[in-house]
């Protein structure tokens, strides 16, 4: 391999800021921060706002739009009686 043309591919610790979940994987993500893990390894730290441990899609807490009723259904429910004329 040629020197100086490849990215720095190394082990990086990713931390989910919402719940503190940590995982180590290999990445080229740049980071100025470092973390020392429980086993004594020191590696670059990359902070995430959300990961598979906290995202509603992966945790099963996501609400389906179909179960909430669509816009058309809400409109029909809201204005169902407006078009009805009273007969005397």
NORTA-V82670 format. One line per field, one symbol per residue. phi: phi as a letter, one per 40 degrees, with the letter a starting at -180 (. if undefined). Layout:
phi = ???
//
This chain:
phi = .ccgbbcccacbcbbcccbgcbabacabdcaccbbbcccgcbacbbcbcabccbcdcccgbcccccccgcccccccccbcccccccbb
//
